[in-house]
Amino acid sequence: MTATARKPLTFPHRTLHVPLKPLRIRSLVRTPVHTPADQKLVERVRREFSDLRGLSPTIAQARRLFHLGDEECLEIFAQLLQEGFLDLCADDRYRLKRYPS
C-alpha cells in the first residue's frame, strides 16, 4: 500500500425523517391578472376571421399577422374563445366556430 492510499469515508447510518412541504415563495406564485382586451383590437380580429373564412392561425402566427404583443394577443383570443366566436383545435390553430346547420 502506498502512502497516498486512503480509507473510504464512512458516515454513521441515521434515518432522518424530514416532512416535505411545498415552497411558498411569493415571487414564484403567479396570480392570474385578467385585464380586459382592447375592444377595437377584438373587433379587428373578429372582422378578419369573418372576412377570411379559412383563416386558421396558431397563436404565434396571429401575433405576427395582427402585430400584437404576447399578452395582448392571448387576451384577445381568450376573449373570443370565451364568447364562442373561435375554436381552438387539436392542432393548436384558432378557427372560426362552426355552427350546426
N, C-alpha and C positions, 0 to 999 in steps of 0.2 A: 504494500500500500504506500502511496506517495504522501508527501506532506500536504498536498493541496486537496486530497480527497476529504469529503465532508460527510458527516452523518446526515441522513434525511431528517428534516424537521418533523416533529410530532407535536400535535396540539391535543389538549385534553378534550375528550368527547363529551360535550354537553348538548343537550337539546334545548334549544331556545325557541319558545313559542311567542311570536310577536303577532298580534292581531293586525290584519290588513284593513286599512280604511282608505276610501278614495280621497285623492287630494282635493283640497278646496282652495284653489288659488284663484282669486278674483280675475286676474288677467287672462286666465285660461277659460273661464266660464263666459260663454257668449250668449247674451240675451238677445233674442231677435228684435231688432228695431225695425218696425214697419212704418215706412213713410209713404204716403200716397204718391203714386206716379203722376207726372205732369200730364194733364188730360189732353193737351194739344198733341203731345207725342203719342199718347194712346190712340187718339183718333187717326193720326197719320199712319200708324202701324195697322190699325183696323182697316183703313181705306186700301192700303197696299194689298192686304190679304184678300179683300173683297174684289179688287180690280184684277189681281193676278191669281186666279183660282187654283192654279197648280203650284203655287209657291209653297215650299216646304223646307225652310232653312233650319240648320242647327242653331244653337244659341250663339256660337262664335260667328257664324255666317250672318246672323241677324244683327249682331253688334256692328259688323263692318258695313252691312247693307244700309242700315239706318243711322250710321255714325253716332252710336250711343256708347256711353261708358258701361262698365261691367254691372254695377249696382242698378243703374238706371234701366238697363235692358232687362235685367232679371225682374225688377219691379213691374215693368210694363207687361212682360209675358206672364208673370204670376197673376196679374190682374185679369188679363184676357183668358187665362186658363180658368180662373175662379168664376168669371162671368159665363163660361161655357162657350165662348166665341172660338177658342182654339182647342186643339187636342195635342197632347204630347204623345207621340207614337213610340213604339218599342225601339225604333232606330234613332231615338233622341232628336227627332225632327218635329217641328211645330207645323201643324196643318190646320186649315180651316175645318171647323167641326161639320161633319155631315149629319144632316137631319134626315130621319126616315121619311120616305115619300109615300 
